[in-house]
């Protein structure tokens, strides 16, 4: 894309004389931003240009930002524009991007959920994101606090790329607490936004952002959605876009999972691990992925033997944490990790006195 074409696309993004829907109709009719403005200037009687023209100063922040080697604009007519996203009802007319564009060609799964997850919810997001990343799947999310951030972080720990879709201009990091995470995402993965430079993180931007998170992906995994969770917006959008909706179940009486369980009752796929997720979206494992999966299976079998031995230390009546540490001979950190995994598997539960009870 040459500088003149880029100018017209940036101009169209910022131009407020048309709604997004009208811009899509103009693109469908004329094919490109350049053609839209050429037509509007030659046939002003058709009222294609009825308001003040944007000047260069209005577009200068975007062009300054786009001078960097790892910062791009991807219009909807570009071969780099993600095909899955182009197919949704209301795709963005262009995407600002920062990072590694090659990530856009890889299969993607979105992981979203609570901004205030439980320790178990965090562990689930961490494990699923790690496993998908190791299988060559790009984890996509919105870089929000909670499950989103955990999913991105886990992918990066696996030295795998991840995609963050922002609800503001890419010159702004929101939330600020994720500044380091945003930097690592743009170095190894990709940050995307439909909003031009300088646009702040307004409340109304985030539901629109969510349609991109789901639209990019083969499916959406929901982890810990309460009854009135904003995550349910992404779930609805996934269904409207004909994406696979997958939900990790939780404790039946926990309000943290009320929205999640409602989705399952209404037909969403119940998933517990990466194997379930791959099955839902219909991805086939290649040779390299099969080897990785076999290695993971062997690790899991070894871990399962360790868990069985560890489980024998916990009785059907409450066993204190100090007793478990003493009898196991392990460090408190290792014991805490084992207890969390057993609780996650439903093998134990926390008793009222703070100890642990064996359920199997």
C-alpha positions in Angstrom: 0.0 0.0 0.0 1.5 3.3 -1.1 1.3 6.5 0.9 -1.6 7.9 -1.1 -3.7 4.8 -0.6 -2.8 4.8 3.2 -3.8 8.4 3.4 -7.3 7.7 1.9 -7.8 4.7 4.3 -6.8 6.7 7.4 -9.0 9.5 6.2 -12.0 7.1 5.8 -11.4 5.7 9.2 -11.6 9.1 10.8 -14.2 10.6 8.6 -17.4 11.1 10.6 -19.7 12.1 7.7 -20.6 8.5 7.2 -21.6 5.8 9.7 -19.7 2.5 9.8 -22.5 0.8 7.9 -22.5 3.5 5.2 -18.7 3.1 4.9 -19.2 -0.6 4.3 -21.7 0.1 1.6 -19.4 2.6 -0.1 -16.5 0.1 0.0 -18.8 -2.5 -1.5 -19.8 -0.1 -4.3 -16.5 1.5 -5.1 -13.9 -1.1 -3.9 -11.5 1.1 -2.0 -11.1 4.3 0.0 -9.3 5.9 -2.9 -12.2 5.3 -5.2 -14.7 6.5 -2.6 -13.0 9.9 -2.3 -12.3 10.1 -6.1 -16.1 9.6 -6.7 -17.2 11.9 -3.9 -15.0 14.8 -5.2 -16.0 14.4 -8.8 -19.7 14.0 -8.0 -20.4 16.1 -5.0 -24.0 16.5 -6.3 -24.5 12.9 -5.1 -23.8 14.1 -1.6 -21.0 11.7 -1.0 -19.1 14.6 0.6 -21.3 16.9 2.6 -19.1 17.9 5.5 -15.8 19.6 6.1 -12.9 17.7 4.6 -10.3 16.3 7.0 -6.9 18.0 6.5 -3.4 16.5 7.0 -3.2 17.8 10.6 -6.1 15.6 11.5 -4.4 12.5 10.2 -0.8 13.3 11.4 -0.9 11.2 14.6 -1.8 8.1 12.6 1.0 8.7 10.0 3.6 9.4 12.7 2.6 6.1 14.5 2.7 4.1 11.2 6.3 5.2 10.6 7.6 2.5 13.0 8.8 -0.7 11.4 6.5 -3.0 13.5 3.3 -0.8 13.2 0.8 -1.2 10.3 -2.5 -0.4 8.9 -4.5 -3.4 7.4 -7.5 -2.2 5.3 -10.3 -4.7 4.6 -9.3 -5.0 0.9 -5.7 -6.2 1.9 -4.7 -9.8 1.5 -3.3 -9.6 5.1 -6.8 -8.8 6.5 -8.0 -12.0 8.4 -10.5 -13.9 6.2 -12.5 -15.1 9.3 -13.0 -11.5 10.4 -13.9 -10.3 6.9 -16.8 -12.8 6.9 -18.7 -11.4 10.0 -21.7 -9.1 9.7 -19.8 -5.8 10.6 -16.1 -6.2 10.2 -13.9 -3.2 10.9 -13.0 -1.4 7.7 -9.3 -1.5 8.7 -7.1 -2.7 11.6 -4.2 -0.9 13.2 -1.6 -3.5 14.1 1.6 -3.6 16.2 3.8 -6.7 16.2 4.2 -9.8 14.1 1.7 -9.9 11.1 2.5 -13.5 10.4 0.4 -14.4 13.4 -2.8 -13.5 11.5 -2.4 -16.6 9.2 -2.4 -19.1 12.2 -5.5 -20.8 13.6 -6.9 -18.8 16.5 -9.0 -19.6 19.6 -10.3 -16.9 21.9 -10.2 -17.3 25.7 -12.2 -14.8 27.7 -13.8 -14.7 31.2 -14.0 -13.1 34.6 -12.0 -10.0 35.5 -12.0 -11.2 39.0 -11.3 -15.0 38.6 -10.9 -17.5 41.4 -7.5 -19.3 41.8 -9.0 -22.3 40.1 -10.3 -20.2 37.2 -6.8 -18.7 36.7 -5.3 -22.2 36.7 -7.8 -23.4 34.1 -7.0 -20.4 31.9 -3.3 -20.9 32.3 -3.4 -24.6 31.5 -5.7 -24.3 28.5 -3.8 -21.4 27.0 -0.5 -23.1 27.5 -1.7 -26.4 25.9 -3.3 -24.7 22.9 -0.2 -22.5 22.4 2.0 -25.6 22.4 -0.2 -27.2 19.8 0.3 -24.3 17.5 -3.0 -22.4 18.2 -2.8 -18.6 18.7 -4.7 -17.6 21.8 -6.8 -14.4 21.2 -8.3 -12.2 23.9 -8.8 -8.6 24.9 -5.9 -8.0 27.4 -8.4 -7.1 30.2 -7.5 -7.9 33.8 -8.3 -11.4 35.0 -8.8 -14.3 32.6 -7.8 -12.4 29.5 -4.4 -11.4 30.9 -3.8 -14.9 32.3 -4.4 -16.4 28.9 -2.0 -14.0 27.1 0.6 -14.4 29.8 0.5 -18.2 29.7 0.9 -18.2 25.9 3.9 -16.0 26.2 5.4 -18.2 28.9 5.2 -21.0 26.3 7.2 -18.7 23.9 4.1 -18.7 21.7 2.5 -15.6 20.0 -0.8 -14.3 21.2 -3.2 -11.7 19.8 -4.7 -8.8 22.0 -7.6 -6.8 20.6 -7.8 -3.4 22.2 -10.7 -1.0 22.8 -8.6 2.1 22.2 -5.8 3.4 20.0 -2.6 1.3 20.0 -0.6 4.2 21.4 -2.5 3.8 24.7 -2.1 0.8 27.1 -5.3 -0.1 28.9 -5.5 -1.2 31.6 -2.2 0.5 32.7 -1.4 -2.5 34.9 -0.9 -4.5 31.8 1.8 -2.3 30.4 4.6 -4.9 30.5 2.2 -7.5 29.1 1.3 -5.2 26.2 5.0 -4.8 25.4 5.7 -8.5 25.4 2.6 -9.2 23.2 3.7 -6.7 20.5 7.2 -8.3 20.6 6.2 -11.9 20.2 2.6 -11.7 19.0 0.3 -8.9 17.8 -1.9 -6.1 19.1 -4.9 -5.0 17.0 -7.4 -2.2 17.1 -10.0 -0.7 14.8 -9.5 2.7 16.6 -7.1 5.3 15.3 -4.2 6.7 17.3 -5.2 8.7 20.4 -8.7 7.3 20.8 -9.2 6.7 24.6 -10.7 3.5 26.1 -14.3 4.6 26.2 -16.9 2.3 27.8 -18.8 1.8 24.5 -15.6 0.6 22.7 -15.3 -2.7 24.5 -18.5 -4.4 23.3 -17.4 -3.5 19.7 -13.9 -4.8 20.5 -15.4 -8.1 21.5 -16.8 -8.8 18.1 -13.3 -8.7 16.7 -12.0 -11.1 19.4 -14.6 -13.7 18.5 -14.6 -12.8 14.8 -10.9 -13.6 14.4 -11.2 -17.0 16.0 -12.5 -20.4 15.2 -14.2 -20.5 18.5 -14.5 -18.8 21.9 -13.7 -20.5 25.3 -15.6 -19.0 28.3 -14.0 -19.3 31.8 -16.0 -18.2 34.8 -18.8 -16.0 33.6 -21.2 -14.7 36.2 -24.9 -14.2 35.5 -24.4 -10.5 34.5 -20.9 -10.9 33.2 -19.7 -8.7 30.3 -18.2 -12.0 29.0 -21.7 -13.0 28.0 -21.6 -10.3 25.3 -18.7 -12.1 23.6 -20.6 -15.3 23.9 -23.6 -13.8 22.2 -21.4 -12.4 19.4 -19.7 -15.7 18.9 -23.1 -17.4 18.3 -24.2 -14.6 16.0 -21.0 -15.1 14.0 -21.5 -18.9 13.8 -18.4 -19.5 15.9 -18.0 -22.5 18.2 -19.0 -21.5 21.8 -17.2 -23.5 24.4 -17.6 -23.2 28.2 -15.6 -24.6 31.1 -18.0 -25.7 33.8 -17.5 -25.0 37.5 -19.1 -25.5 41.0 -22.8 -25.8 40.6 -23.7 -23.4 43.4 -21.1 -20.8 42.7 -22.4 -17.4 41.4 -19.1 -17.1 39.6 -20.3 -19.8 37.1 -24.0 -18.8 36.8 -23.6 -17.3 33.4 -21.3 -20.1 32.2 -23.8 -22.8 33.2 -26.6 -20.9 31.6 -24.7 -21.0 28.3 -24.2 -24.7 28.6 -27.9 -25.2 29.3 -28.6 -23.2 26.1 -26.5 -25.5 24.0 -22.9 -24.3 24.4 -20.2 -26.9 24.2 -18.9 -28.1 27.6 -15.1 -28.3 27.5 -12.5 -29.2 30.1 -9.2 -29.2 28.2 -7.5 -28.5 24.9 -8.4 -31.8 23.4 -12.1 -31.0 23.9 -11.6 -27.6 22.3 -9.8 -29.0 19.3 -12.6 -31.5 18.8 -15.2 -28.8 18.9 -13.6 -26.6 16.3 -12.7 -29.6 14.1 -8.9 -29.0 14.0 -6.8 -32.1 13.0 -3.5 -32.6 14.7 -0.5 -32.6 12.4 2.6 -34.8 12.9 4.5 -32.3 14.9 1.4 -31.6 17.0 0.9 -35.3 17.6 4.4 -35.7 18.9 3.8 -32.7 21.2 0.5 -34.2 22.4 2.1 -37.6 23.1 4.8 -35.9 25.2 2.1 -34.1 27.1 0.2 -37.3 27.7 3.3 -39.0 29.1 3.8 -36.0 31.4 0.2 -36.2 32.5 0.5 -39.9 33.2 3.6 -39.3 35.4 1.8 -36.5 37.2 -1.3 -38.7 37.7 0.8 -41.3 39.5 2.2 -38.6 41.8 -1.3 -37.3 42.5 -2.6 -40.7 43.4 0.2 -41.1 46.0 -0.3 -37.6 47.3 -4.1 -38.2 47.5 -3.6 -41.0 50.0 -2.3 -38.4 52.5 -5.8 -36.8 52.6 -8.6 -38.5 54.5 -12.4 -38.4 54.1 -12.4 -36.2 57.2 -10.6 -32.8 57.3 -6.8 -33.1 57.1 -4.8 -30.0 58.0 -2.4 -28.4 55.6 0.5 -28.8 58.1 -0.2 -32.5 58.4 -0.1 -32.9 54.6 3.2 -31.0 54.4 4.7 -33.0 57.2 3.7 -36.4 55.9 4.5 -35.7 52.3 8.0 -34.4 52.9 7.4 -31.8 50.2 7.8 -28.0 50.3 4.8 -25.9 51.2 4.8 -24.4 47.7 4.8 -27.9 46.1 2.0 -29.1 48.4 -0.1 -26.0 47.6 0.4 -26.6 43.9 -0.6 -30.3 44.2 -3.7 -29.4 46.3 -4.8 -26.9 43.7 -4.6 -29.5 41.0 -6.5 -32.1 43.0 -9.2 -29.5 43.8 -9.4 -28.6 40.2 -9.8 -32.2 39.3 -12.6 -32.5 41.8 -10.7 -35.1 43.9 -10.6 -33.0 47.1 -12.4 -30.0 48.6 -11.7 -27.4 51.2 -13.3 -28.1 54.5 -15.0 -25.5 56.8 -12.0 -25.5 59.2 -9.6 -24.8 56.3 -8.3 -28.4 55.9 -8.8 -30.7 53.0 -11.3 -33.5 52.5 -10.9 -36.4 50.0 -13.9 -36.8 47.7 -12.9 -40.0 45.9 
